[in-house]
Amino acid sequence: MLAALLAPAKAPAVDLSAHMSLATGALWLGLGCALAFFLIRPELWRRLWLERVDPRPAGLFRIVFGVVVLWTLLDLIPLLRFLFTDEGLWLPAMARKNYGGELRRLWDPEHGFEHWWSLIPALWAKFSLFHLRADPAFVWAVFALTCASVTAMILGVKTRLSTLLSWFLVNTFYSYSPIFYSGGDTVLRVFLFLGLLTRWGEAYSLDAWWRRKRELLAGSVVVPALRKIPAWPLRLMMLQLAIIYCATGSLKSGLTWFDGTALYYALSLDHFYRHPVQIQVATFLHMIGFLPLSTWVTKAWETLFPLALVGLALRRFEREASAGTWPKVQAWRRALSYALVAAVIGALAYVGGLTAWYYYSPGEGPVPLTREQAQALVAAGVLAFPALLVGSYLWLRARRPRQHAWVLRWLCGKRLWLGVGVIMHLVIDVAMNVGTFVQVMLAVYIPWLSGAEVDAAWRTLMSRPLAEGEGARPKHKPGWKASLLRPLDRLRHRGPREPYVVHHAADEASIRRVALLRMWDLGARLHFETDSSVPAGALVVTAPGEKTRQVGAEAGRALLPILPGFWWLYPWCLAPGLRALAGRAVLRTFDLR
């Protein structure tokens, strides 16, 4: 990420021909061993890719990521004419020649495509509608259509179609010219494509709501459940994030990352800093050693981020092993699979050693080494690191159960790896002008969550902090220690808020309408009571702390704060004359039609 800011001057090309065939053969051998591993252990392949999982993380990711995509598009409005129209930086013919890929050969401005099937290889390459036409009216029309399709994707309206259209139209802008790209733009495009493969419209979408409503009104006697979705696209997203971080951490190999000055220089670049005074702040933080420590932590965290994936696998193994559901295999299959893993690591060690030999410059590192020493050190490190991890883990598991549990929960847990990432990206957003890069990176953390964690997040968001001494929250003596611990205690110790009471009649239509309402209650804030005084089909609401019942539009408006799907209507309540309209919009959603 920050490596691009600190890249050294371009070095002369390195001749790799002496070992290119050997390195290629080693990589192919490693790939073959990896495939053979899953042939020997097919049950692990099924558990890794072919499961079906809770759709709520994917649905939440669709909304948050879609908002970031829309934000990124709207951020381009001031530059739209300059970057994408024929009145700006490029004429279509110039952009097509430089960035159009096969389109420059397959399409002619006068005669169009050479054959009807020429569109297929054109789409496969770097195709953009603006390579064909880029007058301002056309560009603005495509931009409006793109924003509309992304909005439909966010709402979950014809989700598969709107996602496909969003992916194609967003790439129309990005494929026209790469001159404005940043790392965040590349991540956005990759994850939008992975979203195209994901059934992320099965939760928190209007498509899912309409399906469940139809099932309920068709006579279902239970609230229709969300349909589980294939896990493999979400697993690809997790793997993609691990690759991004590990690659960027490994590429942070310049002298400034070893001596701890990289973040100081990045925060001081006049093109990126947000506040002029932060140069003095960065100087002070560097002098006291905070920025050098942060530099080394950032590099280590990014390089070792794949340990988060290892932690997920280990926790699942331990959970299923203790429950007796982990599949048992013959000893020979287990031993052979371990040998194949060792072969993959050996191939990587060989290639890593060659890379060090070719690209290491003696005298640049913190310790002077020859090329041969650097090659041996890297190869030995690649071999020793996984062996050390496995040995330490087995020893802890057998001899230190408490420390073993701590390693699983924290050292290899999502709280550490994603938590450090959240803090790092928030600091970047506060201190550096990098567009929507931070928002893109934080959004792609959501596929790492489970359905239970998403549900817990909604309940926590709707809860209240316990008072000191209430429940499990400790009561501290007044002083500086209590002042420091109080914000943490408010986050850790929480309890349910007083519920909203929904009064309804006992007839079938009223029961079904209540069931529709229950689908939107993500924070478990509603309590339902049968009341004979309520007319059939009507809903009456009593808000916490109030004795007066709310009916009609006021009942709908009272439910707005606790139904996240309607939070977008909340500003309407602040505008004169729209309060009742917002309430009626809520009630209209639960009509039995």
Summary of the structure (lengths in Angstrom):
residues: 593
radius of gyration: 28.4
end to end distance: 51.0
largest distance: 88.6
contacts: 1734
relative contact order: 0.09
helix: 66%
strand: 5%
